[in-house]
């Protein structure tokens, strides 16, 4: 019985480790997920959401490239500034689409996001 339990545990662990996380979803699905992560306090219009989705879809390919580099054993410390630069570029594209109230809420969201990332 003990051997069977050990075999089952090892089998489950092996399956878990062999199934790499990888990149999930199509660019459209990932853009939609990015939209959903934005705070509800932004109260985005349908037009704003459509424009933001285009921005997020365009961001997918460069992010995938950086993730692939990191997964291939790239230096995380060297890659993270590139992630930050990409995010800053995206933020610069987003801010002009927002109203003054939305900009304030978005800037608070960005500060919170940065605080979470610096804690990693």
C-alpha positions as CSV (number, residue, x, y, z in Angstrom):
1,X,0.0,0.0,0.0
2,X,2.8,2.4,0.9
3,X,4.6,1.6,-2.3
4,X,1.5,2.3,-4.3
5,X,0.9,5.6,-2.6
6,X,4.6,6.6,-3.3
7,X,4.2,5.6,-7.0
8,X,1.0,7.6,-7.3
9,X,2.6,10.7,-5.8
10,X,5.6,10.4,-8.0
11,X,3.4,9.9,-11.1
12,X,1.3,13.0,-10.3
13,X,4.4,15.1,-9.6
14,X,6.0,13.8,-12.9
15,X,3.0,14.8,-14.9
16,X,2.8,18.2,-13.2
17,X,6.4,18.9,-14.0
18,X,6.4,17.6,-17.5
19,X,3.5,19.8,-18.5
20,X,5.2,23.1,-18.9
21,X,3.1,26.2,-18.2
22,X,3.9,27.8,-21.6
23,X,2.0,30.8,-23.0
24,X,-1.7,30.5,-22.7
25,X,-4.3,31.6,-25.2
26,X,-4.5,33.4,-28.5
27,X,-3.4,37.1,-28.8
28,X,-7.0,38.1,-28.7
29,X,-7.7,36.1,-25.6
30,X,-4.6,37.5,-23.9
31,X,-5.6,41.0,-24.9
32,X,-9.0,40.5,-23.4
33,X,-7.4,39.2,-20.2
34,X,-5.3,42.3,-20.0
35,X,-8.4,44.4,-20.4
36,X,-10.1,42.5,-17.6
37,X,-7.1,43.1,-15.3
38,X,-7.7,46.8,-15.6
39,X,-9.6,48.2,-12.6
40,X,-13.3,48.6,-12.9
41,X,-12.9,52.2,-11.5
42,X,-11.7,53.2,-15.0
43,X,-15.3,52.9,-16.3
44,X,-14.0,52.3,-19.9
45,X,-16.3,53.0,-22.8
46,X,-16.7,50.4,-25.6
47,X,-14.7,52.5,-27.9
48,X,-11.8,52.8,-25.3
49,X,-11.9,49.0,-24.8
50,X,-11.6,48.4,-28.5
51,X,-8.7,50.7,-28.8
52,X,-7.0,49.3,-25.7
53,X,-7.5,45.8,-27.1
54,X,-5.6,46.7,-30.3
55,X,-2.7,48.0,-28.1
56,X,-2.7,44.9,-26.0
57,X,-2.7,42.6,-29.0
58,X,0.3,44.4,-30.5
59,X,2.1,43.9,-27.2
60,X,1.7,40.1,-27.3
61,X,4.5,39.3,-29.7
62,X,7.3,41.3,-28.0
63,X,6.2,39.8,-24.6
64,X,6.3,36.3,-26.0
65,X,9.8,36.9,-27.4
66,X,11.0,38.1,-23.9
67,X,9.3,35.1,-22.2
68,X,10.9,32.7,-24.7
69,X,14.3,34.2,-24.0
70,X,13.8,33.9,-20.3
71,X,12.5,30.3,-20.5
72,X,15.6,29.4,-22.7
73,X,17.8,30.3,-19.8
74,X,18.2,34.0,-20.5
75,X,19.4,36.3,-17.7
76,X,16.2,37.4,-15.9
77,X,18.0,40.5,-14.5
78,X,18.9,41.5,-18.0
79,X,15.5,40.8,-19.5
80,X,13.4,42.6,-16.8
81,X,14.3,46.1,-17.9
82,X,13.1,45.2,-21.4
83,X,9.8,44.1,-19.9
84,X,9.6,47.4,-18.0
85,X,10.4,49.4,-21.1
86,X,7.7,47.5,-23.1
87,X,5.2,48.2,-20.3
88,X,6.2,51.9,-20.2
89,X,5.7,52.2,-24.0
90,X,2.3,50.5,-23.6
91,X,1.3,52.9,-20.8
92,X,2.3,55.9,-23.0
93,X,-0.1,54.6,-25.7
94,X,-2.9,54.0,-23.2
95,X,-2.9,57.3,-21.3
96,X,-3.9,59.5,-24.2
97,X,-7.1,57.4,-24.6
98,X,-8.2,58.1,-21.1
99,X,-10.2,61.0,-19.5
100,X,-8.5,63.0,-16.7
101,X,-10.4,61.0,-14.1
102,X,-9.5,57.7,-15.7
103,X,-5.8,58.8,-16.0
104,X,-5.8,59.4,-12.2
105,X,-7.2,55.9,-11.6
106,X,-4.9,54.3,-14.2
107,X,-1.8,56.0,-12.6
108,X,-2.8,54.6,-9.2
109,X,-3.2,51.1,-10.8
110,X,0.3,51.4,-12.4
111,X,1.8,52.4,-9.0
112,X,0.1,49.4,-7.4
113,X,1.3,47.1,-10.2
114,X,4.9,48.4,-9.8
115,X,4.7,47.8,-6.1
116,X,3.6,44.2,-6.7
117,X,6.4,43.6,-9.3
118,X,9.1,45.0,-7.0
119,X,8.0,42.6,-4.3
120,X,8.9,39.6,-6.6
